[in-house]
């Protein structure tokens, strides 16, 4: 397997129950932790936020996801 192929095959383990609880308890989350929670890629998560499909607020040069709004959107 080449280096190029190995870079493309990044496997991300799903969040544990404890990690999901911790995510849900925070008022804000990063795009990275949100992508793990939703089990989708970081780029797909960013695109959904930029398109207004997921809630997100720019803070400086970073995007933060308001947890309560996300969970309400998901019906949780």
Phi and psi in degrees as a GROMACS rama.xvg file:
@    title "Ramachandran Plot"
@    xaxis  label "Phi"
@    yaxis  label "Psi"
@TYPE xy
-80.9468  164.313  UNK-2
-59.7387  -41.2281  UNK-3
-58.651  -45.2382  UNK-4
-66.7734  -40.1718  UNK-5
-63.3322  -37.2948  UNK-6
-64.9347  -31.7501  UNK-7
-78.1827  -20.6071  UNK-8
-104.675  58.3428  UNK-9
-84.4565  123.695  UNK-10
-104.814  126.119  UNK-11
-109.177  124.818  UNK-12
-72.3557  140.576  UNK-13
-65.0269  157.438  UNK-14
-65.8878  145.636  UNK-15
-77.1638  168.657  UNK-16
-59.6001  -40.2882  UNK-17
-65.2997  -40.4714  UNK-18
-66.2336  -36.9038  UNK-19
-65.9856  -41.3085  UNK-20
-63.199  -42.1932  UNK-21
-63.2427  -42.8209  UNK-22
-58.6728  -48.9639  UNK-23
-66.8085  -24.4753  UNK-24
-80.8361  -22.0014  UNK-25
-77.4613  142.358  UNK-26
-71.0717  -30.5991  UNK-27
-134.608  148.997  UNK-28
-135.04  157.701  UNK-29
-78.3188  165.435  UNK-30
-64.2411  -33.5575  UNK-31
-64.1756  -50.9448  UNK-32
-66.7256  -32.8577  UNK-33
-65.5388  -40.9405  UNK-34
-64.363  -37.9528  UNK-35
-65.4147  -42.3937  UNK-36
-61.7782  -42.8251  UNK-37
-83.5134  -6.96063  UNK-38
56.7711  47.5928  UNK-39
-135.612  163.195  UNK-40
-67.0003  154.986  UNK-41
-63.2144  -41.5297  UNK-42
-65.7749  -39.3563  UNK-43
-64.9526  -39.0468  UNK-44
-64.6106  -46.4468  UNK-45
-61.2265  -42.1117  UNK-46
-62.5731  -41.2375  UNK-47
-65.0411  -37.7776  UNK-48
-67.4526  -46.6971  UNK-49
-63.175  -31.0524  UNK-50
-82.8911  -5.99507  UNK-51
83.322  8.78648  UNK-52
-78.0754  -26.348  UNK-53
-125.28  147.262  UNK-54
-72.1678  141.147  UNK-55
-163.584  144.988  UNK-56
-129.55  133.156  UNK-57
-79.7357  129.175  UNK-58
-125.774  104.442  UNK-59
64.7791  -127.798  UNK-60
-95.7757  10.8152  UNK-61
-118.774  159.702  UNK-62
-108.267  132.593  UNK-63
-117.511  144.164  UNK-64
-109.349  119.97  UNK-65
-71.5084  116.68  UNK-66
-60.7439  -44.7804  UNK-67
-60.1311  -42.2927  UNK-68
-66.0768  -39.811  UNK-69
-63.4991  -47.2092  UNK-70
-65.715  -36.5744  UNK-71
-63.4219  -41.3214  UNK-72
-61.5814  -37.9447  UNK-73
-80.8872  -9.98424  UNK-74
77.01  28.7521  UNK-75
